[in-house]
């Protein structure tokens, strides 16, 4: 099957020519004749999404996952990590069990192992997480949760009791550890990155504030070439100038995350994030006290936002495709390559998603 596109984004470079797909795999790139419009890019990989289209993954059932996967495909996402905020251990456990029972491929974006955001985070920077559910870092609790189903990624605060030991433990188990919701000073952050933590979670949000002689987690993450920097580029969580700063400091280590909640794709109203009530108004999701509670941005909008502050197309798309795939050590995701999985989004001239293929299957067409 030919996609009829004018070009594709291959290894970070625009390659003129059409793309073909056979049996779920990319079978041709740079083919002539090219179509007149359309850019085929790797499907987006969202490593932090709590929900979408009325579905909160923490309480979703199989039908909910199916609905959410279709909604994500409409925004060009082809793979996502359902993300669970701090919750009672039984509730997180049930959500992980549900994930383990999903049978066969979802109709839209494919689900990746879970991202546990908490409960091992700082009471000083819990953000919208319910502080009642926070725990000291515990390898026993973490192992018990991981035993229930697929968990691939944990956001934790390294400076809390047991934090560094938990970083080492999870890294040794092959999980991706990201640091966030944290009051870490530079030495705490450095110690955790030296022990294998790979990323910072929604940089500058829910962490010790950067200061000249106290750069904290954000300062250390930005200064280290081995650390991935995840960011919510909705211009609510980060000012435009801050995003420009990230472009120059993080560059090809920058990872766009949606951190979307169930309200994403819907309108203003009252929604939930775990057991917290969230009010969405004018693109901002907040608790009653005004605390930001996730976002309602879709990844494709975040890519356009990044371009709007001066990022090149290649870097902006890379921040939602090849870089998160590298963060996850998933060489099968985030790139268009001959013989690779045909996870593809097609963008028009305004960088709007017009079509999404997941494993070569048409998951969305405008
Ligand atoms: Zn968070």
Boltz pocket constraint, residues with backbone or C-beta under 6 A from the ligand:
constraints:
  - pocket:
      binder: B
      contacts: [[A, 117], [A, 127], [A, 181], [A, 202], [A, 206]]
      max_distance: 6.0
